[in-house]
Amino acid sequence: MSYTDFAIAYSPEMVDGLTVGYGQGDTEVAAGTEIEHTAMYVKYTYGSVTVGYQENEADGPATSDDIDFEAFGISYAVSDNLTIAYNQSESKVASDTVAQEASGISASFTSGGMTIAGVMNDVDNVSGVSTNDTEGYELNLSFAF
């Protein structure tokens, strides 16, 4: 079994709030099963808005090892206490007939040592199965003492 990787992130001084990154890695669990992974992203923050985009890819000897992933997200800090966000992604395994698609919206409110946060997520074609859709909801309340 072997694993190697490297990554780099760069935030140029000429574009305040911009960060770009790239990473690459190789895994080999058994002889002849090497899978190459790559990831790239860009994130830009301007004032209270942050936008991000990411692409990942895995390539291996079998089509079930080949995965393409793409995601986009945006968040807005309405105030020092309230933030809302929206994200979506698509993941496709080469051996699947359809891509898994996900989207979610979230919000959090902080006041003093208390935070209340909630998310709503929707995933279509879970694991590449066109009849496998799901939704998820979560509400959190936390206190810091």
Sequence and secondary structure as in RCSB ss.txt:
>XXXX:A:sequence
MSYTDFAIAYSPEMVDGLTVGYGQGDTEVAAGTEIEHTAMYVKYTYGSVTVGYQENEADGPATSDDIDFEAFGIS
YAVSDNLTIAYNQSESKVASDTVAQEASGISASFTSGGMTIAGVMNDVDNVSGVSTNDTEGYELNLSFAF
>XXXX:A:secstr
 EEEEEEEEE  TTSTTEEEEEEEEEEESSTT  EEEEEEEEEEEETTEEEEEEEEEEE SSGGG EEEEEEEEE
EE SSSEEEEEEEEEEEETT SS EEEEEEEEEEEETTEEEEEEEEEEESGGG TT  EEEEEEEEEE  
